[in-house]
Amino acid sequence: MTAALPQQPLPKIHTNPSLLVMLLTTKYVNGLPLARFEKMLARHNVLVLRQTLARWAIGSICALQPLHNLIRDVLFDAPFIHMDETMVQVLKEKGKSPTSQSYMWVQAGGAPGRRVMIYDYDPSRCGEVPARLLLGYQCYVMTDGYEGYNKLAKSDGIEHLVCWAHVRCKFIDAVKVQPKGAHGHADQAVAMIGKLYGIERDHKGFTDEVRYAVRQEKSNPVAR
C-alpha cells in the first residue's frame, strides 16, 4: 500500500510549495530574471530550466487568483482607498517597444486592522484603468493630481480626495523660481499647508475620533 501524496499547489508538478514561494519572491520581490534564478539553482545541483520556472510561475499565479479576489473584497470594505500608478518596462510586450512605459496601478486600503495593498498591471495610463479597477466601489479615493483620475472622480458614489503633499510640491516649485527676496502667494500656501502638517504631527497616534474632532476644530479654519 502507498500513502496518498499531500495535496499539491500545482497538479502534475513535482515541486513543493516552499520552492514555488522562493521562485515568486525571487522574481517579483527581488526582481531577479528567471535565467539568473536557474543558474542559482544549478549551483546547488538543482537543475530546472527557465522555461519550466516560467510555467511554475504562471501556474502559481493562477492558483493564487482566488486569494487575490478575497484581498480585493477586503480592499473594497475600506472607507477610503489610496491609489497611484508607477512606471514599469516590459521587454517583450505585444504592440509596444521594449523602451516604452507600462504601468503598475497600486491600491492601498482595507478595513481597520486589515490593511491590504493590490498591484494591478496595465500597459495603459488612461483614465479607463482606475475606473475599471475600482468598479463598484463607493466611498473615498485619494490620488495625486494626475488627470487620468478625473473619470474615476465622476463615478457614482466616489468622493475624490487629493493629496496635500502633491499640492505642496507645486507651490514649492513656484517658490523656487521667485526672485530673490520676494514673498508671494506660493509662500503663503506653503506656510498654510505647514500648519496643517503641524496639526497632524501633534496628534499622531491619537484615535480616529480625536483626530477627526481636532481637524474640525483646527484644520478646517486653516484650509478655508
N, C-alpha and C positions, 0 to 999 in steps of 0.2 A: 504494500500500500504506500502511496505517496501523498504527503500532506499537501493541501491546496496552497498555492502561492498567495501571498498577500496581494491585495488589490493594487494594481499599478496605475500611476497617473496617466500614462500613455499606453494604450493597448498594443501588444505585439512588439514592444520595445524593451530590450533587456538593459535597463538602467534604473537607478534608484532615485527617489525624489531629491536627495542631497546633491547629486551631480547636476540635476536639472536646475536646482536653485543656484548652484555655483555658476552654471552656464548663463542664466539670465542676469545674475548680479554682475558677472564679468563683462557681459556685452552691454547691458543697458544702464548699469550704475557706474561702472568703471570706464565704459566707452571703449573697450578693447575689441578689435576686429576678431572674427572667428578664426581667421588664419593664424593669428598670434596665439589664441587660446588652444588651437590644435597643436601648435609647437610646444606650448607649456605642458599639455598632457603627455605629449610624446617623450618629453624629458623624464617623465615619471613612468615610462613604459606603458602608457595608456594610449592606444592607437585608435583615434576616432577621426575620420575625415571631416573636413569643414562642411561638406555637403550634408553629412549626417547630423552635425551640430545644428545646421540651419533647419533641418526637418524637426529636430527636437525642440528648437526654439519656437517654431511655428506651432507645433503641436501643444507645447506648454501654454502658449498664449491663448489658443482655442479652449484649452481645458480651464483656464482662469477666467474666461469671459463671464460666467455666472457670478463670480466674485466681484468683477468689475461692475456688473449690473447692480449688485447689492450696495456697493460703495456709492454709486450714483444715487441710489434711493436715499442713503444717509445724507448725501450732499444736498438733495432737494428738501430734506427735512429742516435745513438750516434757515434761520430768519434772515440771513444775508449770505451772499457769495462774493468772494473776491475773484476777479478774472483778469488775466493778462496773456499776451502772446509773446513768444520768443522765437528768434530765427534759428533754423537748423538747415543743414545742407544734406541732400540725398544724392549719392553718386550716380545711381542708375535709376532714374525715375522717368516713366514714360511721358514723352512730350515736353520734358524740361532738361535744360543743360545742367551738367554737374556743378556749375558755379552759381546757379540760380538759388533763390531763397525759398524755403518752405517754412512751415510754422508749427510749433507745439503750443497748443492752447491750454493754459493751466487754470484750473478752477479749484479754489480752496473754500472750505466751509464745513458744514456738519452741525448736528445738534450739540448743545452744551455737553462737554465731556467726550464727544465722539467726533473730533475734528478729522477731516479727510482731505486728500488732495487727489485730483484726477488730471492726467496728462492726455490730451487728445491731439493726434497728429492730423494736419490737413495741408495740402500743397498751396492752399489759397489763404489770403489775409482779408478776404472780402467780408462784408457785414453779414452775409448769409450764414457764415460759420458759427459765430456765437449765438445767433438766433436759433440755429438748429440744435446746438449742443444743450441749450437751456430751454428747449421747447417744453412747455407745460409747467415751468417753474413760475411761481408768483410770489415775489417778495422783493427784497432789496438786493441790488447788484452793484458792487463798486468796481470801477475800472479807471484807467488813465483817460486822457483826453482824446485818444485816437478816434477819428470819425467813424471807423468801422463799427463802433458800438452803438451808433445812432439808431440803427434798425432795431437792435435789441431794446433800446430805451423806449421805443414806440410800441413794444409788445404789450398786450393787455395784462395787467397785474404786475408788471415790472416797474419798480421805483429805482431809477438810475441815480447812483451816487458817484461823485467824482472825488479824486484823491487830493487832499491838501498838499501832499509832498510834491506832486506833479505841478500843481498850480504854483507853488512856491518857486520851483525851478525856473519857470518862465519869468517871474519877477526878478529873480537873482540874475538871469541873463540880461534883463533890462538895466539893472543897477550897474552891471559891469561896463556897459557902453556909455554911461552918462559921463559928461565932462567932469574932470577932477574937481572935487569940492562941491559939486551940485547935489541937491537933495530934492527928489521928486516924488511922484505918486508911487513909483515902484518901491522906494524905501519905506513909504508908509504901509504898503501892502505887506512887505516882508516883516515889518515890526508887528503888524496886526496878527499875522499868522504865527509869529513867535509867541505872542500872548496865548494863543490857542494851544500851542505846543506846551507852554509852561503849565497851563491848567491841567492838561493830560498827564504831564510828568509828575505834578504834585499829587495826583490821585491814582497813580498807577498801583495796581494790586487791590484797589477797593472793589466792592461788589458792583455789579451792573446797576443796581438800583441807586447806589450812592453816586456813581459816575453820571448816570442819567440826570439826577437832580442837580448835580454841580454844573453840568452842561447847560441845563435850562436856566440856571441862575447866573452863571458867569460867562459861558461861551457864547450863548445867543446874543447878548448885548454887544460883545466884541465883533461878532460876524455881521451884525446889522449895521 
